[in-house]
Structures are given as C-alpha cells and as structure tokens.
C-alpha cells in the first residue's frame, strides 16, 4: 500500500467497522467537515483503497451453518494453474486464496450439512482435478475484524 496519511487510515478503519457510517459521523470522528470527508472517501475509492461495501450476513440463518476450509493440490502439477476459473461457478465457495506451501489454494466454503460437504468435495475434485484436505470450523471466535 502506498503512503496513506493518518486521517485517511482513521477513515478506513471507521468504514471497515461500519461501512454505512455517514459522512457526518465520519467527520465528527475525524475532526473534518462533512464535505472534506466526502472528498477523502471518494479519493480513497478512486485510488482503490476502498474496493467496495458489503453486508455481513448470518450464514446459519441462511441455512449454511457448516463452514470449512478446503486445501487443494493438483493431481497433475503440469496442468495449467487455472483452478480459480475452474471453481468460480461453485456457489458454496466463499473465498479462494492462492497460498505458499504444499497446497496451491485454500477455499473457504459454507454448506448446510456434512453430506453437502461430501458432495461439494466430489464436485471440486472433479471440476479441478485436484486432491483435497478439509478442515471443518467448530466455532468462530471472530471474523472480518476491522482494521486496527
């Protein structure tokens, strides 16, 4: 990240904690006028420091209480490294990270039941021609923490 001044960092931290915070409230928290905050937020968006805004949802209430991390390793290392593209249409995959280590990627998934996880693993293996290693989340102490 390029050099970001402390006021901009404060704005980023506040918006990371509450993406719906008004420009007026941001101004009160930073000592800036509403219009100055508005200009700074627009500049941060234009520079790509703010890439979007999202709602945090309760996955249990949505019927997908089971969270797991699936590490994938190519069966044939000579294959093209296009796994994210091969898996992009699988809606249960929430995140896909390229990683260093034995595995190539780690996927964060959410499903309803262990049986759904088993079916998902079969679909991932088939679509990407990979082996998998799965870690099931038992509980979440915290997630999506705002910038500190």
C-alpha positions in Angstrom: 0.0 0.0 0.0 1.3 3.5 -0.8 1.8 6.0 1.9 -1.6 6.8 3.5 -1.9 9.6 6.0 -3.3 9.0 9.5 -6.6 10.7 8.8 -7.2 8.5 5.8 -6.3 5.5 7.9 -8.8 6.6 10.5 -11.5 6.9 7.9 -10.6 3.4 6.5 -10.7 1.9 10.0 -14.1 3.5 10.7 -15.6 2.4 7.4 -14.2 -1.1 7.9 -16.0 -1.3 11.2 -19.3 0.2 9.8 -19.5 0.6 6.1 -22.8 2.5 6.4 -21.3 5.3 8.6 -22.5 8.6 7.4 -20.1 11.3 6.2 -21.3 13.5 9.0 -20.4 10.8 11.6 -17.1 10.2 9.9 -16.4 14.0 10.1 -17.2 14.1 13.8 -14.9 11.1 14.5 -12.0 12.7 12.5 -12.5 16.4 13.1 -13.2 17.1 9.4 -16.2 18.7 7.7 -18.7 16.5 6.0 -17.7 17.8 2.6 -14.0 17.1 3.4 -14.8 13.6 4.5 -16.8 13.0 1.4 -13.9 14.2 -0.8 -11.5 11.9 1.1 -13.7 8.9 0.8 -14.2 9.4 -2.9 -10.4 9.8 -3.3 -9.9 6.5 -1.3 -12.4 4.8 -3.6 -10.7 6.2 -6.8 -7.3 5.1 -5.5 -8.6 1.6 -4.9 -8.1 1.6 -1.1 -11.8 1.2 -0.7 -12.8 -1.6 -3.1 -16.5 -2.0 -2.1 -19.1 -2.2 0.7 -20.8 -5.3 1.8 -23.4 -6.6 4.4 -22.3 -9.2 6.9 -24.8 -12.0 6.9 -25.7 -14.7 9.4 -24.9 -17.9 7.4 -26.7 -20.1 10.0 -30.0 -18.3 9.4 -29.4 -18.6 5.6 -29.2 -22.4 6.0 -25.5 -22.9 5.6 -24.1 -23.3 9.2 -21.2 -25.5 8.3 -18.0 -23.6 7.4 -14.9 -25.4 6.3 -11.5 -24.7 4.7 -10.6 -26.9 1.8 -6.9 -27.0 0.7 -6.5 -28.2 -2.9 -3.4 -29.7 -4.5 -3.1 -30.5 -8.2 -3.1 -34.2 -9.1 -1.0 -33.4 -12.2 1.3 -30.4 -11.4 1.9 -29.9 -15.2 -1.7 -28.7 -15.5 -2.3 -25.0 -16.1 -2.8 -23.1 -12.8 -6.4 -22.1 -13.6 -8.1 -23.6 -10.6 -10.0 -20.4 -9.5 -11.5 -20.2 -13.0 -12.5 -23.9 -12.8 -14.2 -23.4 -9.5 -15.7 -20.0 -9.9 -19.2 -21.3 -10.6 -19.5 -23.3 -7.4 -21.6 -21.1 -5.2 -20.7 -22.7 -1.9 -17.1 -21.4 -2.3 -17.0 -18.1 -0.5 -13.3 -17.3 -0.9 -10.3 -18.7 -2.8 -6.7 -17.9 -1.8 -3.5 -18.8 -3.6 -1.1 -19.9 -0.9 2.6 -20.9 -0.5 3.2 -24.4 0.9 2.2 -27.9 0.0 -1.3 -26.9 -1.3 -1.9 -24.5 -4.2 -5.1 -22.9 -2.9 -7.3 -22.7 0.1 -11.1 -22.4 -0.3 -13.5 -21.2 2.4 -16.8 -22.8 1.9 -20.2 -22.8 3.6 -22.8 -25.6 3.3 -25.8 -26.9 5.2 -24.7 -30.4 6.3 -21.8 -32.9 6.3 -23.5 -34.7 3.4 -23.5 -31.4 1.4 -19.8 -31.0 2.2 -19.1 -34.5 0.9 -21.0 -33.7 -2.3 -19.1 -30.4 -2.7 -15.8 -32.1 -2.2 -16.6 -34.5 -5.1 -17.6 -31.6 -7.3 -14.4 -29.7 -6.5 -12.2 -32.7 -7.2 -14.0 -33.4 -10.5 -14.0 -29.8 -11.7 -10.4 -29.1 -10.9 -8.7 -32.5 -11.0 -7.2 -31.9 -7.5 -6.8 -33.7 -4.2 -8.3 -32.0 -1.2 -7.7 -31.7 2.6 -10.6 -30.4 4.6 -10.7 -28.6 8.0 -14.2 -28.1 9.5 -14.8 -25.0 11.6 -16.2 -25.9 15.0 -16.7 -22.3 16.2 -15.7 -18.8 15.2 -14.1 -16.5 17.9 -14.0 -13.6 15.4 -14.1 -13.0 11.7 -13.9 -10.0 9.4 -12.2 -7.8 12.0 -12.0 -4.1 11.2 -8.6 -2.6 10.6 -6.8 -1.9 13.9 
